[in-house]
Amino acid sequence: MLSQSAVTTMLPVMDLARARAFYEECLGLQPGELRPDGKFVYRVGGSALALFPRPGGTKAEHTAISFQVSDIAASIRELKNRGVVFEDYDFPDFKTVDHVCVLGAEKAAWFKDTEGNYLCLHEDLQQA
């Protein structure tokens, strides 16, 4: 029933202006529209991303959004030049090298937005 439905990712933010500055200036998203209910909606690829004000923000410890990219190293360089700070991990079964972790059939790198949401870049690895 829902396989043909458009999807909107909803992200709570404590400070909408601060979050918008990050998403537009650091991530390069094109300004979207402010909805009457207070959400600010971006079009991203074929999807939508809605930032909605929430006084407490989020407490999620998981990836809220993962952006698929064709070249993760180049994307990391570009985002770092725009002020994005990437996370690094060094656990026995989960380690990043130059901010990147290889997870089976993909490479991934994580960063947080200004509101504490975990965001990810991922690059699918070509199967030989």
Salt bridges, closest charged atoms under 4 A:
GLU24 OE2 - ARG20 NE 2.92
GLU33 OE2 - ARG35 NH2 3.27
ASP37 OD2 - LYS39 NZ 2.55
GLU78 OE2 - ARG82 NE 3.70
ASP88 OD1 - HIS99 ND1 2.93
ASP90 OD1 - LYS95 NZ 3.27
GLU115 OE2 - ARG18 NE 2.73
